[in-house]
Amino acid sequence: MPKLIKMPKLSDTMTEGTLAKWHIKEGDSVEMGKVIADVETDKATMEMQAFEEGKVFKLVSQAGNKVPLGGTMVVLLAEGEEAPADLDALIAGSDAPAPAKKEEGGSKSEKPAGKAFAGNLPPTAPGQKRRPVAATANGVRVKASPLARKVAEEKGVDLTKIQGSGPGGRIVRADVESAPQGGASAAAAPAKAVQTIRPVAGPDDQRIPLTGMRNIIAERLLASKTQIPHFYLQMEVDAAPLMTFRAHINAQSEKTSGNKYTVNDFILKAVVRAAATVPAVNASFDGDAIVQFKHVNLSVAIAIPEGLVTPVIKAAETKTLLEISGAVKDLAGKAKNKKLSPDEFAGGTITVSNLGAYGIDQFAAIINPPQAAIVSIGSIRNAPVVDDKGQIVVGQRMWVGLSGDHRVVDGAVAATFLAEMRKLIENPALMLV
């Protein structure tokens, strides 16, 4: 029986991948774990490893092609095996969407985390729980919570006629309860689509096709700004104590050929400590509940030529300043070299975006869904300040901001979080306690 290697789920938001490069050719022998292709996802270009063994009979996809999640990429045969006459039909049937099934919970099994494997079934991204998907009699699949599906069945409500108010348009119980039997109310009816205003390009203008990463950035940030009620707070902090403390730490570290700490290392540590102290910001909206996370999984925004990636420092509240510094350096290096694994993208609970190195004083960042908060860090500037004696002196100031999801975080809670950050930045020795 031929073995069909399919496009695996290499990130939690991936719906398709672009085959960047094959590392195999027809006739090659493939062993389990062998790197067979480079695949560009919505977040990075990753090496794809085989989860099957055999000889390459046919490369179904070509370099540069976009392949949907679960789409067949290559056909393997056992040694001495002949290809069936109906191979094309077998591939087409295998790639067809599976019939809708009623699901009562998450996936019962997942592939091992950390590596990107490809086999007969696309694995669930590490750290991701599969959301239940509701199906109606006509086979239309819609996103809905298990409770919403149960209530809809009891009331006889057609879920395809309801516009969900949960994350990503997910239908929650309140949406079903507010809809009349058989369908949605006029208030819940889908809004008329707004037509995109297209630019008028001249003959000398360049049209650059969207990459998978840029396309998902556009989709997710549009969803974030239109579905999440943002609010923004800014706070000015005295950065002089931090700069003095960092210079002292680095001077001592240099004598022992130790780690060189960046300002961002201290900022990340301050965010982690503040989030642990004010856990209400380390949370997500989940339709009919708020999920408050046990660990602070810190997403760090890193700019690369293809766009922006947000790899995650897991359980950052358990890590020392040195460990956080090492982790962010490692993730940044992997991001630039396109070596990040799916597990290193998954499970973030709060994000930090630092544009201080680019000379930006202050800005309001867009929330990274499904998180409820993102911290924005500006540059450190010399500025006139009034000291304790009422004298105007030269000081060092930095703006710290927070963009919050008002469904989860209230203004006073966010202000308390920023005040905790200011305390740590202005008393940096507290970060080491």
C-alpha positions in Angstrom: 0.0 0.0 0.0 1.5 3.4 -1.0 2.4 5.7 1.9 1.3 9.3 1.3 3.3 12.0 3.1 1.1 14.9 3.7 1.5 18.6 4.6 1.8 18.6 8.4 0.5 21.3 10.8 3.7 23.1 11.6 2.2 26.0 13.5 -1.0 26.6 15.5 -2.5 29.0 12.9 -1.3 27.2 9.7 -3.9 26.3 7.0 -1.4 25.8 4.2 2.3 25.7 3.6 4.5 26.7 0.7 7.0 24.1 -0.4 10.2 26.0 -0.5 12.6 23.2 -1.4 12.8 19.5 -1.8 15.7 17.6 -0.2 14.7 14.4 -2.0 14.1 13.3 -5.5 12.1 10.4 -7.1 13.9 7.1 -6.6 15.5 8.2 -3.3 15.2 6.0 -0.2 13.6 7.8 2.8 14.1 6.8 6.4 12.1 8.0 9.4 13.4 11.3 10.6 15.1 12.3 7.4 14.7 15.9 6.3 12.8 15.8 3.1 11.7 19.4 2.5 11.8 23.0 3.6 8.3 24.4 4.1 7.4 28.0 4.6 4.5 28.4 7.0 2.7 31.4 8.3 5.4 31.9 10.9 8.7 30.7 9.5 10.5 28.4 7.1 11.0 25.0 8.7 12.6 21.7 7.9 10.1 18.9 7.4 11.1 15.4 8.5 9.6 12.1 7.3 7.6 10.0 9.6 7.4 7.1 7.2 10.0 4.9 5.4 10.1 3.8 1.8 11.3 4.8 -1.7 10.1 8.0 -3.3 7.8 7.1 -6.2 6.3 10.5 -6.9 6.8 14.1 -5.8 3.2 15.3 -6.0 4.0 19.0 -5.2 6.7 21.1 -6.8 8.9 23.8 -5.2 7.0 27.1 -4.9 3.6 25.4 -4.7 1.2 26.1 -1.9 -0.1 22.9 -0.3 -3.2 22.8 2.0 -2.9 21.3 5.4 -3.2 17.5 5.0 -2.5 17.7 1.2 -0.4 15.0 -0.3 3.2 16.0 -1.1 5.0 12.8 -1.9 4.2 9.1 -2.4 6.4 6.4 -0.9 6.5 2.7 -1.9 8.0 -0.2 -0.1 11.0 -2.0 -1.7 9.7 -4.0 -4.7 6.2 -2.6 -4.4 4.3 -1.6 -7.6 2.2 1.6 -7.7 -1.5 0.9 -8.0 -3.3 1.8 -11.2 -5.7 4.1 -9.3 -2.9 6.1 -7.5 -4.3 9.5 -8.6 -7.7 8.6 -7.4 -6.2 7.3 -4.1 -4.5 10.6 -3.6 -7.6 12.6 -4.5 -9.7 10.6 -2.2 -7.2 10.9 0.6 -6.9 14.7 0.2 -10.7 15.2 0.2 -12.2 16.8 3.4 -13.3 14.2 6.0 -17.0 14.0 6.7 -18.1 16.1 9.7 -18.1 14.2 12.9 -19.5 15.1 16.3 -16.6 15.7 18.7 -16.9 15.6 22.4 -13.4 16.7 23.3 -9.9 17.4 22.2 -7.5 15.1 20.3 -6.7 11.8 22.1 -3.2 11.6 20.7 -0.6 14.0 19.3 2.8 13.6 17.6 5.9 14.3 19.7 6.6 18.0 20.2 9.7 19.8 19.0 10.3 18.3 15.5 8.3 18.8 12.4 7.3 15.4 11.2 5.3 14.4 8.1 3.3 11.2 7.7 -0.1 9.9 6.8 -1.8 12.2 9.3 -1.0 15.9 9.9 0.0 16.2 13.6 -1.5 18.8 16.0 0.9 21.6 16.7 2.7 21.1 20.0 0.9 22.8 22.9 -2.3 23.3 20.8 -5.6 21.7 21.8 -7.9 21.0 18.9 -11.1 23.0 19.2 -14.4 21.2 18.8 -16.0 21.8 15.5 -19.8 21.8 15.1 -21.4 20.3 12.0 -24.9 20.7 10.7 -27.0 18.3 8.6 -25.8 19.9 5.4 -22.2 19.2 6.2 -21.2 22.9 6.8 -18.5 23.1 9.5 -18.6 26.0 12.0 -16.5 26.9 15.0 -18.5 26.6 18.2 -17.9 25.7 21.9 -19.2 22.3 23.1 -21.7 24.0 25.3 -22.9 26.1 22.4 -23.4 23.0 20.3 -25.4 21.3 23.1 -27.7 24.3 23.6 -28.1 24.7 19.8 -29.2 21.0 19.5 -31.7 21.5 22.4 -33.2 24.7 20.9 -33.1 23.5 17.2 -30.8 26.4 16.2 -28.9 26.3 12.9 -25.3 27.2 13.9 -24.5 28.2 10.3 -26.9 31.2 10.6 -25.2 32.6 13.8 -22.3 35.1 13.9 -20.1 34.1 16.8 -18.8 36.6 19.3 -16.0 34.5 20.6 -12.3 34.5 19.5 -12.0 34.2 15.7 -15.8 34.2 15.3 -16.3 31.2 17.5 -19.9 30.7 18.6 -20.4 30.6 22.3 -23.5 29.8 24.5 -24.7 33.4 24.7 -24.8 33.6 20.9 -27.1 30.5 20.7 -29.3 31.6 23.5 -30.0 35.0 21.9 -30.9 33.5 18.6 -34.5 32.3 17.7 -35.1 28.6 17.1 -34.0 27.6 13.6 -31.7 30.6 13.0 -30.2 33.8 14.1 -31.9 37.1 15.0 -31.5 40.1 12.8 -29.0 41.5 15.3 -26.9 38.4 15.1 -27.0 38.2 11.3 -23.7 38.4 9.6 -22.7 42.0 8.8 -22.4 43.0 5.2 -18.9 42.4 4.0 -16.9 45.6 3.5 -15.2 45.8 0.2 -11.5 46.3 0.3 -10.3 49.5 -1.3 -7.7 48.4 -3.8 -4.7 50.5 -4.9 -4.2 51.7 -8.5 -0.8 50.4 -9.6 1.1 52.0 -12.4 3.3 50.2 -14.9 6.5 51.0 -12.9 5.0 49.9 -9.6 6.0 46.5 -8.2 3.4 44.0 -7.1 4.8 41.6 -4.4 2.8 38.5 -3.7 2.0 37.8 -0.1 4.1 35.1 1.6 2.4 32.7 3.9 3.8 34.6 6.9 2.7 38.1 5.6 -0.7 36.7 4.8 -1.3 35.4 8.3 0.0 38.5 9.8 -2.6 40.5 7.8 -5.4 38.1 8.8 -4.5 37.8 12.5 -3.9 41.5 13.1 -7.1 42.5 11.2 -9.0 40.0 13.4 -7.3 41.4 16.5 -8.2 45.0 15.8 -11.8 44.2 14.7 -12.7 41.6 17.3 -10.8 42.6 20.4 -11.8 45.8 22.3 -8.3 47.3 22.7 -7.4 50.0 25.3 -4.0 51.6 25.7 -2.0 52.8 28.7 1.4 54.6 28.7 3.7 55.2 31.6 7.0 57.1 31.8 9.7 55.5 33.9 13.1 56.5 35.2 15.6 54.3 33.3 18.8 55.7 34.9 18.9 53.1 37.8 18.5 50.3 35.2 21.3 51.7 33.0 23.7 52.1 36.0 22.9 48.6 37.3 23.3 47.0 33.9 26.7 48.7 33.4 27.8 47.4 36.8 26.6 43.9 36.0 28.3 43.8 32.6 31.6 45.2 34.0 31.7 42.3 36.5 30.7 39.8 33.9 33.4 41.0 31.5 36.1 40.1 34.0 35.0 36.5 34.0 34.1 36.3 30.3 30.5 35.9 31.3 27.2 36.9 29.7 26.7 40.4 28.3 23.2 41.6 29.3 21.1 43.9 27.1 18.5 46.4 28.2 15.9 44.1 26.7 17.0 41.3 29.0 16.1 43.3 32.0 12.8 44.5 30.4 11.8 40.9 29.7 12.6 39.9 33.3 10.5 42.9 34.6 7.5 41.9 32.4 7.7 38.3 33.7 7.9 39.4 37.4 5.1 41.9 36.9 2.9 39.4 35.2 3.5 36.9 38.0 2.5 39.6 40.5 -0.6 40.7 38.5 -1.7 37.4 37.0 -4.9 38.9 35.6 -3.0 40.2 32.6 -1.6 36.8 31.9 -4.9 35.5 30.6 -7.1 35.0 27.5 -10.7 35.4 26.6 -12.4 32.1 25.8 -16.0 32.9 24.8 -17.8 32.0 28.0 -14.8 32.1 30.3 -11.5 33.7 31.0 -8.4 31.4 31.1 -5.8 32.6 33.6 -2.5 30.8 32.9 -0.4 29.1 35.5 2.8 29.9 33.8 4.1 33.1 32.1 5.0 32.0 28.6 6.6 35.1 27.3 6.2 35.8 23.5 9.1 38.0 22.3 8.5 39.9 19.0 11.5 39.5 16.7 11.7 41.2 13.4 13.1 39.2 10.4 13.2 40.1 6.7 10.0 38.1 6.0 8.0 39.8 8.8 7.5 39.4 12.5 7.8 36.2 14.6 7.0 35.8 18.3 8.8 32.7 19.7 8.0 31.8 23.3 10.1 31.5 26.5 8.2 28.8 28.3 7.6 29.1 32.1 9.6 32.3 32.1 8.7 33.0 35.8 10.9 30.0 36.7 14.0 31.4 34.9 16.8 33.6 36.1 17.9 36.8 34.4 20.8 34.8 32.9 18.5 32.1 31.6 16.1 34.6 30.0 19.0 36.4 28.4 20.3 33.1 27.0 16.9 32.0 25.8 16.1 35.2 23.9 19.5 35.2 22.2 19.0 31.5 21.2 15.5 32.2 19.8 16.6 35.3 18.0 19.4 33.4 16.3 17.1 30.6 15.3 14.5 33.1 14.0 17.1 34.7 11.7 18.3 31.3 10.5 14.8 29.9 10.1 15.5 27.1 12.5 12.6 27.7 15.0 10.6 24.6 15.7 6.7 24.5 16.0 7.0 24.0 19.8 9.0 27.3 20.1 6.1 29.2 18.7 3.3 27.6 20.7 1.6 28.6 24.0 2.5 32.3 24.5 0.5 34.1 27.1 1.8 37.7 27.0 3.9 39.5 24.4 6.7 42.1 24.5 7.4 44.3 21.6 10.5 46.5 21.9 11.1 49.2 19.3 13.5 51.2 21.4 16.5 50.1 19.2 14.8 51.7 16.3 14.5 55.1 18.0 10.8 54.9 18.7 9.9 56.7 22.0 6.4 55.3 22.5 3.8 53.3 20.5 0.6 51.3 21.0 1.0 47.7 19.9 -1.7 45.4 18.5 -2.6 42.5 20.7 -1.3 39.1 19.7 -4.5 36.9 19.8 -5.6 34.9 21.8 -3.5 36.8 24.4 -5.0 39.6 26.4 -2.0 41.9 26.7 1.0 43.1 24.8 3.7 45.3 26.3 5.4 48.0 24.2 8.8 49.3 25.0 10.3 52.6 23.7 13.8 54.0 23.6 15.7 55.4 26.5 16.2 59.2 26.1 18.0 61.9 27.9 15.4 64.4 29.1 15.1 67.3 31.5 13.6 66.1 34.8 12.9 67.6 38.2 15.0 65.9 40.9 14.1 65.5 44.6 15.4 69.0 45.4 13.2 70.6 42.8 16.2 71.2 40.4 16.0 70.6 36.7 18.6 68.0 35.8 19.4 65.6 32.9 17.6 62.3 33.4 17.1 59.1 31.4 13.5 58.3 30.6 11.7 55.5 28.9 8.0 55.0 28.0 6.4 51.6 28.7 3.0 50.9 27.3 0.3 48.2 27.5 -2.4 47.3 25.0 -5.1 45.3 26.8 -8.2 43.3 25.8 -10.9 45.0 27.8 -13.0 41.8 27.9 -10.2 40.3 30.1 -8.2 43.2 31.6 -9.6 46.3 33.3 -7.8 49.7 33.2 -7.0 49.6 36.9 -5.5 46.1 36.6 -3.3 47.2 33.7 -2.2 50.3 35.6 -1.2 48.1 38.5 0.8 45.9 36.2 2.6 48.9 34.7 3.3 50.3 38.2 4.9 47.0 39.1 7.1 47.2 36.0 8.1 50.7 36.9 9.1 49.6 40.4 11.3 46.9 39.0 12.9 49.0 36.3 13.6 51.8 38.8 14.9 49.3 41.4 16.5 46.7 39.2 18.2 44.8 42.0 14.7 43.5 42.9 14.8 41.5 39.7 17.5 39.3 41.1 15.9 38.7 44.5 
